[in-house]
Amino acid sequence: MDLERERGITIKSHAIQMKYALDGKDYILNLIDTPGHVDFSYEVSRSIAACEGALLVIDASQGIQAQTISNLYLAMDHDLEIIPILNKMDMPSAMPEEVKDQIVELLGVDRNDILEASGKNRSWY
C-alpha cells in the first residue's frame, strides 16, 4: 500500500513461507508481518493466536516503542516463544548497547540471546 511505503508501517498482515534446515531436518516456517500500530491490536491478536513463536524486531536506533510493548504482551499472554532481534545495526544512529539493556530489562533474556541484524545489508552480526 502507498501509505505503508510512505510511512514505513505495516497496515495489513502479510504471510510468507520460508524453508529452514536445522540439524539435518527441514522445516517450513510460516511468518506473519503484523501491523505495529496499536489501532490494529485485534488483527494482531488473531495472528498471534495462530503462532507458536514471535520474532520481536527492535530498531537499534529507536529502541523499544509503546506499540512494540503492547504487541509483546499479547504474544506473552499466548505463551509464545519470543526471539529478540536488534535490527538496523548498520545505522549511524544505532545505540545497540542501550537498546540491548532495554530488551534485557523487559524480557529478562541473556544479552547473548539477542540477535543482531541488518535488513539493509541482509546480514546477521
N, CA, C and O atoms as a GROMACS GRO file, in nm:
protein
  500
    1MET      N    1   0.084  -0.118   0.000
    1MET     CA    2   0.000   0.000   0.000
    1MET      C    3   0.088   0.125   0.000
    1MET      O    4   0.197   0.125   0.058
    2ASP      N    5   0.040   0.229  -0.065
    2ASP     CA    6   0.117   0.354  -0.072
    2ASP      C    7   0.142   0.411   0.067
    2ASP      O    8   0.252   0.458   0.096
    3LEU      N    9   0.040   0.406   0.152
    3LEU     CA   10   0.054   0.461   0.288
    3LEU      C   11   0.160   0.384   0.366
    3LEU      O   12   0.236   0.443   0.442
    4GLU      N   13   0.166   0.252   0.348
    4GLU     CA   14   0.267   0.172   0.416
    4GLU      C   15   0.408   0.214   0.374
    4GLU      O   16   0.496   0.232   0.458
    5ARG      N   17   0.428   0.230   0.245
    5ARG     CA   18   0.560   0.271   0.195
    5ARG      C   19   0.595   0.413   0.240
    5ARG      O   20   0.709   0.441   0.279
    6GLU      N   21   0.497   0.501   0.235
    6GLU     CA   22   0.520   0.641   0.270
    6GLU      C   23   0.561   0.655   0.416
    6GLU      O   24   0.653   0.730   0.448
    7ARG      N   25   0.493   0.584   0.505
    7ARG     CA   26   0.518   0.599   0.649
    7ARG      C   27   0.607   0.491   0.708
    7ARG      O   28   0.646   0.500   0.824
    8GLY      N   29   0.640   0.388   0.630
    8GLY     CA   30   0.725   0.281   0.680
    8GLY      C   31   0.656   0.196   0.785
    8GLY      O   32   0.719   0.149   0.879
    9ILE      N   33   0.524   0.176   0.768
    9ILE     CA   34   0.447   0.098   0.864
    9ILE      C   35   0.376  -0.016   0.793
    9ILE      O   36   0.362  -0.015   0.671
   10THR      N   37   0.332  -0.114   0.870
   10THR     CA   38   0.252  -0.224   0.816
   10THR      C   39   0.108  -0.202   0.857
   10THR      O   40   0.078  -0.185   0.976
   11ILE      N   41   0.018  -0.204   0.760
   11ILE     CA   42  -0.124  -0.189   0.790
   11ILE      C   43  -0.194  -0.324   0.778
   11ILE      O   44  -0.274  -0.361   0.864
   12LYS      N   45  -0.164  -0.398   0.673
   12LYS     CA   46  -0.225  -0.528   0.652
   12LYS      C   47  -0.124  -0.637   0.688
   12LYS      O   48  -0.004  -0.619   0.668
   13SER      N   49  -0.173  -0.749   0.739
   13SER     CA   50  -0.084  -0.861   0.767
   13SER      C   51  -0.039  -0.924   0.637
   13SER      O   52  -0.117  -0.937   0.542
   14HIS      N   53   0.086  -0.963   0.633
   14HIS     CA   54   0.142  -1.029   0.516
   14HIS      C   55   0.204  -1.160   0.563
   14HIS      O   56   0.289  -1.160   0.652
   15ALA      N   57   0.163  -1.270   0.505
   15ALA     CA   58   0.218  -1.400   0.541
   15ALA      C   59   0.314  -1.447   0.433
   15ALA      O   60   0.287  -1.432   0.314
   16ILE      N   61   0.426  -1.504   0.476
   16ILE     CA   62   0.520  -1.565   0.382
   16ILE      C   63   0.562  -1.701   0.438
   16ILE      O   64   0.548  -1.727   0.557
   17GLN      N   65   0.612  -1.785   0.350
   17GLN     CA   66   0.659  -1.917   0.390
   17GLN      C   67   0.808  -1.926   0.360
   17GLN      O   68   0.854  -1.882   0.254
   18MET      N   69   0.882  -1.983   0.453
   18MET     CA   70   1.027  -1.991   0.439
   18MET      C   71   1.074  -2.130   0.476
   18MET      O   72   1.032  -2.186   0.578
   19LYS      N   73   1.160  -2.188   0.394
   19LYS     CA   74   1.219  -2.317   0.426
   19LYS      C   75   1.340  -2.294   0.515
   19LYS      O   76   1.415  -2.198   0.496
   20TYR      N   77   1.358  -2.383   0.614
   20TYR     CA   78   1.467  -2.369   0.710
   20TYR      C   79   1.518  -2.508   0.744
   20TYR      O   80   1.439  -2.598   0.770
   21ALA      N   81   1.649  -2.525   0.744
   21ALA     CA   82   1.709  -2.653   0.778
   21ALA      C   83   1.791  -2.637   0.905
   21ALA      O   84   1.868  -2.542   0.920
   22LEU      N   85   1.774  -2.732   0.997
   22LEU     CA   86   1.848  -2.731   1.123
   22LEU      C   87   1.879  -2.874   1.162
   22LEU      O   88   1.789  -2.958   1.171
   23ASP      N   89   2.005  -2.902   1.186
   23ASP     CA   90   2.050  -3.034   1.229
   23ASP      C   91   1.999  -3.145   1.136
   23ASP      O   92   1.956  -3.250   1.183
   24GLY      N   93   2.005  -3.120   1.006
   24GLY     CA   94   1.965  -3.220   0.908
   24GLY      C   95   1.816  -3.240   0.891
   24GLY      O   96   1.774  -3.330   0.819
   25LYS      N   97   1.735  -3.157   0.957
   25LYS     CA   98   1.591  -3.168   0.946
   25LYS      C   99   1.536  -3.042   0.879
   25LYS      O  100   1.577  -2.931   0.912
   26ASP      N  101   1.444  -3.061   0.785
   26ASP     CA  102   1.385  -2.948   0.714
   26ASP      C  103   1.257  -2.902   0.782
   26ASP      O  104   1.176  -2.983   0.826
   27TYR      N  105   1.241  -2.772   0.789
   27TYR     CA  106   1.122  -2.710   0.848
   27TYR      C  107   1.063  -2.611   0.749
   27TYR      O  108   1.133  -2.559   0.662
   28ILE      N  109   0.935  -2.586   0.762
   28ILE     CA  110   0.870  -2.478   0.689
   28ILE      C  111   0.819  -2.380   0.793
   28ILE      O  112   0.737  -2.415   0.878
   29LEU      N  113   0.868  -2.257   0.786
   29LEU     CA  114   0.824  -2.152   0.878
   29LEU      C  115   0.722  -2.065   0.808
   29LEU      O  116   0.746  -2.018   0.697
   30ASN      N  117   0.610  -2.043   0.871
   30ASN     CA  118   0.508  -1.952   0.821
   30ASN      C  119   0.521  -1.824   0.900
   30ASN      O  120   0.494  -1.822   1.020
   31LEU      N  121   0.562  -1.718   0.834
   31LEU     CA  122   0.588  -1.590   0.901
   31LEU      C  123   0.478  -1.491   0.868
   31LEU      O  124   0.434  -1.479   0.754
   32ILE      N  125   0.433  -1.419   0.970
   32ILE     CA  126   0.328  -1.318   0.955
   32ILE      C  127   0.384  -1.184   1.001
   32ILE      O  128   0.429  -1.170   1.115
   33ASP      N  129   0.381  -1.086   0.912
   33ASP     CA  130   0.421  -0.950   0.948
   33ASP      C  131   0.294  -0.878   0.991
   33ASP      O  132   0.210  -0.844   0.907
   34THR      N  133   0.281  -0.854   1.119
   34THR     CA  134   0.158  -0.793   1.170
   34THR      C  135   0.172  -0.642   1.178
   34THR      O  136   0.283  -0.590   1.188
   35PRO      N  137   0.059  -0.571   1.175
   35PRO     CA  138   0.064  -0.425   1.193
   35PRO      C  139   0.122  -0.390   1.329
   35PRO      O  140   0.090  -0.454   1.429
   36GLY      N  141   0.206  -0.289   1.333
   36GLY     CA  142   0.267  -0.250   1.459
   36GLY      C  143   0.188  -0.145   1.535
   36GLY      O  144   0.210  -0.125   1.654
   37HIS      N  145   0.096  -0.080   1.469
   37HIS     CA  146   0.021   0.028   1.532
   37HIS      C  147  -0.083  -0.027   1.628
   37HIS      O  148  -0.147  -0.129   1.600
   38VAL      N  149  -0.101   0.039   1.741
   38VAL     CA  150  -0.191  -0.007   1.847
   38VAL      C  151  -0.337  -0.014   1.800
   38VAL      O  152  -0.415  -0.090   1.857
   39ASP      N  153  -0.374   0.063   1.700
   39ASP     CA  154  -0.512   0.058   1.649
   39ASP      C  155  -0.547  -0.075   1.584
   39ASP      O  156  -0.664  -0.104   1.560
   40PHE      N  157  -0.447  -0.156   1.557
   40PHE     CA  158  -0.470  -0.284   1.491
   40PHE      C  159  -0.451  -0.402   1.586
   40PHE      O  160  -0.415  -0.511   1.543
   41SER      N  161  -0.475  -0.382   1.714
   41SER     CA  162  -0.450  -0.488   1.813
   41SER      C  163  -0.538  -0.609   1.791
   41SER      O  164  -0.496  -0.721   1.821
   42TYR      N  165  -0.660  -0.590   1.740
   42TYR     CA  166  -0.747  -0.706   1.712
   42TYR      C  167  -0.685  -0.795   1.605
   42TYR      O  168  -0.680  -0.917   1.621
   43GLU      N  169  -0.638  -0.734   1.496
   43GLU     CA  170  -0.575  -0.810   1.389
   43GLU      C  171  -0.449  -0.881   1.438
   43GLU      O  172  -0.424  -0.996   1.401
   44VAL      N  173  -0.371  -0.813   1.520
   44VAL     CA  174  -0.250  -0.872   1.575
   44VAL      C  175  -0.285  -0.990   1.665
   44VAL      O  176  -0.220  -1.094   1.657
   45SER      N  177  -0.385  -0.975   1.750
   45SER     CA  178  -0.422  -1.084   1.841
   45SER      C  179  -0.470  -1.207   1.765
   45SER      O  180  -0.443  -1.320   1.808
   46ARG      N  181  -0.539  -1.188   1.654
   46ARG     CA  182  -0.582  -1.301   1.571
   46ARG      C  183  -0.461  -1.372   1.510
   46ARG      O  184  -0.457  -1.495   1.505
   47SER      N  185  -0.364  -1.296   1.464
   47SER     CA  186  -0.243  -1.356   1.408
   47SER      C  187  -0.164  -1.430   1.514
   47SER      O  188  -0.116  -1.541   1.491
   48ILE      N  189  -0.151  -1.371   1.630
   48ILE     CA  190  -0.076  -1.432   1.739
   48ILE      C  191  -0.138  -1.564   1.783
   48ILE      O  192  -0.067  -1.658   1.820
   49ALA      N  193  -0.269  -1.573   1.779
   49ALA     CA  194  -0.338  -1.697   1.818
   49ALA      C  195  -0.301  -1.813   1.727
   49ALA      O  196  -0.318  -1.929   1.766
   50ALA      N  197  -0.251  -1.785   1.608
   50ALA     CA  198  -0.216  -1.890   1.513
   50ALA      C  199  -0.066  -1.922   1.516
   50ALA      O  200  -0.019  -2.000   1.433
   51CYS      N  201   0.008  -1.865   1.609
   51CYS     CA  202   0.154  -1.878   1.610
   51CYS      C  203   0.205  -1.960   1.728
   51CYS      O  204   0.136  -1.979   1.828
   52GLU      N  205   0.329  -2.007   1.712
   52GLU     CA  206   0.398  -2.077   1.820
   52GLU      C  207   0.511  -1.992   1.878
   52GLU      O  208   0.558  -2.017   1.989
   53GLY      N  209   0.553  -1.891   1.801
   53GLY     CA  210   0.662  -1.805   1.845
   53GLY      C  211   0.652  -1.671   1.777
   53GLY      O  212   0.574  -1.652   1.684
   54ALA      N  213   0.734  -1.578   1.825
   54ALA     CA  214   0.732  -1.442   1.769
   54ALA      C  215   0.874  -1.388   1.761
   54ALA      O  216   0.954  -1.403   1.854
   55LEU      N  217   0.904  -1.324   1.649
   55LEU     CA  218   1.029  -1.251   1.634
   55LEU      C  219   1.001  -1.108   1.679
   55LEU      O  220   0.921  -1.038   1.617
   56LEU      N  221   1.065  -1.066   1.784
   56LEU     CA  222   1.048  -0.930   1.834
   56LEU      C  223   1.159  -0.845   1.773
   56LEU      O  224   1.272  -0.844   1.822
   57VAL      N  225   1.126  -0.773   1.665
   57VAL     CA  226   1.224  -0.694   1.592
   57VAL      C  227   1.223  -0.551   1.645
   57VAL      O  228   1.122  -0.481   1.641
   58ILE      N  229   1.339  -0.509   1.696
   58ILE     CA  230   1.350  -0.378   1.758
   58ILE      C  231   1.456  -0.297   1.683
   58ILE      O  232   1.565  -0.346   1.656
   59ASP      N  233   1.422  -0.174   1.652
   59ASP     CA  234   1.509  -0.083   1.580
   59ASP      C  235   1.621  -0.036   1.674
   59ASP      O  236   1.594   0.021   1.780
   60ALA      N  237   1.746  -0.061   1.636
   60ALA     CA  238   1.861  -0.025   1.720
   60ALA      C  239   1.878   0.126   1.735
   60ALA      O  240   1.946   0.171   1.826
   61SER      N  241   1.816   0.204   1.646
   61SER     CA  242   1.830   0.349   1.658
   61SER      C  243   1.713   0.414   1.731
   61SER      O  244   1.722   0.531   1.768
   62GLN      N  245   1.604   0.339   1.752
   62GLN     CA  246   1.487   0.396   1.820
   62GLN      C  247   1.456   0.332   1.955
   62GLN      O  248   1.395   0.396   2.041
   63GLY      N  249   1.498   0.210   1.974
   63GLY     CA  250   1.468   0.140   2.098
   63GLY      C  251   1.327   0.085   2.099
   63GLY      O  252   1.259   0.083   1.996
   64ILE      N  253   1.284   0.040   2.213
   64ILE     CA  254   1.153  -0.023   2.226
   64ILE      C  255   1.046   0.085   2.232
   64ILE      O  256   1.054   0.178   2.312
   65GLN      N  257   0.945   0.071   2.145
   65GLN     CA  258   0.837   0.169   2.139
   65GLN      C  259   0.712   0.111   2.204
   65GLN      O  260   0.700  -0.010   2.224
   66ALA      N  261   0.618   0.199   2.237
   66ALA     CA  262   0.497   0.160   2.310
   66ALA      C  263   0.418   0.051   2.238
   66ALA      O  264   0.375  -0.045   2.302
   67GLN      N  265   0.399   0.063   2.107
   67GLN     CA  266   0.321  -0.038   2.036
   67GLN      C  267   0.393  -0.172   2.034
   67GLN      O  268   0.329  -0.276   2.029
   68THR      N  269   0.526  -0.170   2.038
   68THR     CA  270   0.603  -0.294   2.045
   68THR      C  271   0.574  -0.365   2.176
   68THR      O  272   0.554  -0.487   2.178
   69ILE      N  273   0.571  -0.291   2.284
   69ILE     CA  274   0.543  -0.350   2.416
   69ILE      C  275   0.402  -0.406   2.420
   69ILE      O  276   0.379  -0.514   2.474
   70SER      N  277   0.308  -0.333   2.363
   70SER     CA  278   0.169  -0.379   2.358
   70SER      C  279   0.158  -0.513   2.286
   70SER      O  280   0.094  -0.605   2.336
   71ASN      N  281   0.220  -0.524   2.169
   71ASN     CA  282   0.216  -0.649   2.093
   71ASN      C  283   0.296  -0.759   2.162
   71ASN      O  284   0.260  -0.876   2.153
   72LEU      N  285   0.403  -0.723   2.229
   72LEU     CA  286   0.482  -0.821   2.304
   72LEU      C  287   0.397  -0.884   2.414
   72LEU      O  288   0.400  -1.005   2.433
   73TYR      N  289   0.322  -0.802   2.486
   73TYR     CA  290   0.238  -0.856   2.593
   73TYR      C  291   0.131  -0.949   2.538
   73TYR      O  292   0.097  -1.049   2.602
   74LEU      N  293   0.076  -0.917   2.420
   74LEU     CA  294  -0.020  -1.009   2.357
   74LEU      C  295   0.046  -1.144   2.329
   74LEU      O  296  -0.012  -1.249   2.354
   75ALA      N  297   0.168  -1.140   2.277
   75ALA     CA  298   0.241  -1.263   2.248
   75ALA      C  299   0.271  -1.341   2.375
   75ALA      O  300   0.259  -1.464   2.378
   76MET      N  301   0.311  -1.271   2.479
   76MET     CA  302   0.343  -1.338   2.607
   76MET      C  303   0.218  -1.399   2.669
   76MET      O  304   0.225  -1.506   2.729
   77ASP      N  305   0.104  -1.333   2.654
   77ASP     CA  306  -0.022  -1.387   2.706
   77ASP      C  307  -0.060  -1.518   2.638
   77ASP      O  308  -0.132  -1.599   2.695
   78HIS      N  309  -0.011  -1.538   2.515
   78HIS     CA  310  -0.037  -1.662   2.441
   78HIS      C  311   0.077  -1.762   2.456
   78HIS      O  312   0.083  -1.862   2.384
   79ASP      N  313   0.169  -1.736   2.549
   79ASP     CA  314   0.282  -1.825   2.578
   79ASP      C  315   0.368  -1.854   2.455
   79ASP      O  316   0.415  -1.966   2.437
   80LEU      N  317   0.388  -1.754   2.371
   80LEU     CA  318   0.471  -1.772   2.253
   80LEU      C  319   0.619  -1.766   2.290
   80LEU      O  320   0.657  -1.695   2.384
   81GLU      N  321   0.700  -1.839   2.218
   81GLU     CA  322   0.845  -1.827   2.230
   81GLU      C  323   0.884  -1.694   2.166
   81GLU      O  324   0.853  -1.670   2.050
   82ILE      N  325   0.952  -1.608   2.241
   82ILE     CA  326   0.990  -1.476   2.192
   82ILE      C  327   1.138  -1.477   2.156
   82ILE      O  328   1.223  -1.512   2.238
   83ILE      N  329   1.169  -1.439   2.033
   83ILE     CA  330   1.307  -1.430   1.986
   83ILE      C  331   1.337  -1.283   1.960
   83ILE      O  332   1.287  -1.226   1.863
   84PRO      N  333   1.420  -1.220   2.045
   84PRO     CA  334   1.450  -1.078   2.026
   84PRO      C  335   1.556  -1.056   1.918
   84PRO      O  336   1.660  -1.121   1.915
   85ILE      N  337   1.526  -0.961   1.828
   85ILE     CA  338   1.618  -0.926   1.719
   85ILE      C  339   1.640  -0.775   1.720
   85ILE      O  340   1.544  -0.698   1.721
   86LEU      N  341   1.764  -0.736   1.721
   86LEU     CA  342   1.801  -0.595   1.716
   86LEU      C  343   1.836  -0.563   1.571
   86LEU      O  344   1.939  -0.608   1.520
   87ASN      N  345   1.751  -0.484   1.506
   87ASN     CA  346   1.764  -0.454   1.364
   87ASN      C  347   1.827  -0.316   1.342
   87ASN      O  348   1.834  -0.235   1.434
   88LYS      N  349   1.871  -0.292   1.220
   88LYS     CA  350   1.931  -0.165   1.177
   88LYS      C  351   2.061  -0.137   1.252
   88LYS      O  352   2.090  -0.024   1.290
   89MET      N  353   2.138  -0.243   1.271
   89MET     CA  354   2.266  -0.230   1.342
   89MET      C  355   2.367  -0.146   1.264
   89MET      O  356   2.462  -0.094   1.322
   90ASP      N  357   2.346  -0.132   1.133
   90ASP     CA  358   2.440  -0.059   1.048
   90ASP      C  359   2.411   0.092   1.042
   90ASP      O  360   2.486   0.166   0.979
   91MET      N  361   2.306   0.136   1.107
   91MET     CA  362   2.270   0.278   1.103
   91MET      C  363   2.368   0.360   1.189
   91MET      O  364   2.409   0.314   1.296
   92PRO      N  365   2.405   0.479   1.144
   92PRO     CA  366   2.494   0.564   1.223
   92PRO      C  367   2.434   0.601   1.359
   92PRO      O  368   2.507   0.623   1.456
   93SER      N  369   2.301   0.609   1.366
   93SER     CA  370   2.236   0.648   1.491
   93SER      C  371   2.204   0.528   1.581
   93SER      O  372   2.138   0.544   1.684
   94ALA      N  373   2.250   0.409   1.545
   94ALA     CA  374   2.223   0.288   1.625
   94ALA      C  375   2.285   0.301   1.765
   94ALA      O  376   2.396   0.351   1.781
   95MET      N  377   2.209   0.255   1.864
   95MET     CA  378   2.254   0.254   2.004
   95MET      C  379   2.240   0.112   2.057
   95MET      O  380   2.159   0.088   2.146
   96PRO      N  381   2.317   0.018   2.003
   96PRO     CA  382   2.294  -0.122   2.034
   96PRO      C  383   2.302  -0.158   2.183
   96PRO      O  384   2.222  -0.237   2.232
   97GLU      N  385   2.397  -0.103   2.253
   97GLU     CA  386   2.413  -0.140   2.394
   97GLU      C  387   2.297  -0.088   2.479
   97GLU      O  388   2.248  -0.158   2.567
   98GLU      N  389   2.252   0.035   2.452
   98GLU     CA  390   2.140   0.092   2.527
   98GLU      C  391   2.011   0.015   2.499
   98GLU      O  392   1.933  -0.013   2.590
   99VAL      N  393   1.990  -0.019   2.371
   99VAL     CA  394   1.867  -0.090   2.335
   99VAL      C  395   1.872  -0.233   2.388
   99VAL      O  396   1.769  -0.287   2.428
  100LYS      N  397   1.989  -0.295   2.389
  100LYS     CA  398   2.002  -0.428   2.448
  100LYS      C  399   1.966  -0.424   2.597
  100LYS      O  400   1.901  -0.516   2.648
  101ASP      N  401   2.007  -0.318   2.665
  101ASP     CA  402   1.971  -0.302   2.806
  101ASP      C  403   1.819  -0.299   2.822
  101ASP      O  404   1.764  -0.360   2.914
  102GLN      N  405   1.751  -0.228   2.732
  102GLN     CA  406   1.604  -0.221   2.736
  102GLN      C  407   1.543  -0.361   2.718
  102GLN      O  408   1.450  -0.399   2.789
  103ILE      N  409   1.595  -0.435   2.622
  103ILE     CA  410   1.543  -0.569   2.593
  103ILE      C  411   1.564  -0.662   2.711
  103ILE      O  412   1.474  -0.737   2.749
  104VAL      N  413   1.684  -0.659   2.768
  104VAL     CA  414   1.715  -0.744   2.884
  104VAL      C  415   1.622  -0.712   2.999
  104VAL      O  416   1.571  -0.802   3.066
  105GLU      N  417   1.599  -0.582   3.023
  105GLU     CA  418   1.511  -0.540   3.132
  105GLU      C  419   1.366  -0.584   3.107
  105GLU      O  420   1.297  -0.628   3.200
  106LEU      N  421   1.322  -0.573   2.984
  106LEU     CA  422   1.183  -0.606   2.951
  106LEU      C  423   1.157  -0.756   2.949
  106LEU      O  424   1.056  -0.803   3.002
  107LEU      N  425   1.247  -0.832   2.888
  107LEU     CA  426   1.225  -0.976   2.869
  107LEU      C  427   1.297  -1.064   2.970
  107LEU      O  428   1.259  -1.179   2.990
  108GLY      N  429   1.402  -1.011   3.031
  108GLY     CA  430   1.479  -1.093   3.123
  108GLY      C  431   1.564  -1.196   3.051
  108GLY      O  432   1.597  -1.300   3.108
  109VAL      N  433   1.601  -1.168   2.925
  109VAL     CA  434   1.683  -1.261   2.848
  109VAL      C  435   1.831  -1.230   2.868
  109VAL      O  436   1.868  -1.123   2.915
  110ASP      N  437   1.914  -1.324   2.832
  110ASP     CA  438   2.058  -1.304   2.833
  110ASP      C  439   2.096  -1.217   2.713
  110ASP      O  440   2.042  -1.234   2.604
  111ARG      N  441   2.187  -1.124   2.732
  111ARG     CA  442   2.229  -1.035   2.623
  111ARG      C  443   2.276  -1.113   2.501
  111ARG      O  444   2.256  -1.070   2.388
  112ASN      N  445   2.339  -1.228   2.523
  112ASN     CA  446   2.391  -1.308   2.413
  112ASN      C  447   2.280  -1.374   2.331
  112ASN      O  448   2.306  -1.423   2.221
  113ASP      N  449   2.158  -1.376   2.382
  113ASP     CA  450   2.045  -1.435   2.310
  113ASP      C  451   1.976  -1.335   2.217
  113ASP      O  452   1.884  -1.371   2.144
  114ILE      N  453   2.020  -1.211   2.218
  114ILE     CA  454   1.962  -1.108   2.131
  114ILE      C  455   2.036  -1.113   1.997
  114ILE      O  456   2.156  -1.090   1.991
  115LEU      N  457   1.962  -1.143   1.891
  115LEU     CA  458   2.022  -1.150   1.758
  115LEU      C  459   2.038  -1.009   1.703
  115LEU      O  460   1.951  -0.924   1.720
  116GLU      N  461   2.150  -0.984   1.637
  116GLU     CA  462   2.176  -0.855   1.576
  116GLU      C  463   2.164  -0.870   1.425
  116GLU      O  464   2.221  -0.964   1.367
  117ALA      N  465   2.091  -0.779   1.360
  117ALA     CA  466   2.065  -0.793   1.218
  117ALA      C  467   2.063  -0.660   1.146
  117ALA      O  468   2.052  -0.553   1.207
  118SER      N  469   2.074  -0.669   1.015
  118SER     CA  470   2.057  -0.553   0.928
  118SER      C  471   1.978  -0.598   0.806
  118SER      O  472   2.029  -0.676   0.724
  119GLY      N  473   1.856  -0.550   0.793
  119GLY     CA  474   1.777  -0.581   0.675
  119GLY      C  475   1.835  -0.516   0.551
  119GLY      O  476   1.824  -0.568   0.440
  120LYS      N  477   1.898  -0.401   0.570
  120LYS     CA  478   1.957  -0.327   0.459
  120LYS      C  479   2.073  -0.406   0.398
  120LYS      O  480   2.085  -0.417   0.276
  121ASN      N  481   2.158  -0.461   0.484
  121ASN     CA  482   2.272  -0.540   0.438
  121ASN      C  483   2.239  -0.689   0.426
  121ASN      O  484   2.320  -0.768   0.378
  122ARG      N  485   2.118  -0.726   0.472
  122ARG     CA  486   2.076  -0.867   0.475
  122ARG      C  487   2.178  -0.953   0.544
  122ARG      O  488   2.221  -1.056   0.492
  123SER      N  489   2.216  -0.909   0.662
  123SER     CA  490   2.320  -0.983   0.735
  123SER      C  491   2.287  -0.993   0.883
  123SER      O  492   2.209  -0.916   0.938
  124TRP      N  493   2.349  -1.092   0.944
  124TRP     CA  494   2.344  -1.111   1.089
  124TRP      C  495   2.481  -1.073   1.142
  124TRP      O  496   2.582  -1.101   1.078
  125TYR      N  497   2.485  -1.012   1.256
  125TYR     CA  498   2.613  -0.970   1.316
  125TYR      C  499   2.656  -1.071   1.420
  125TYR      O  500   2.761  -1.055   1.482
   0.00000   0.00000   0.00000
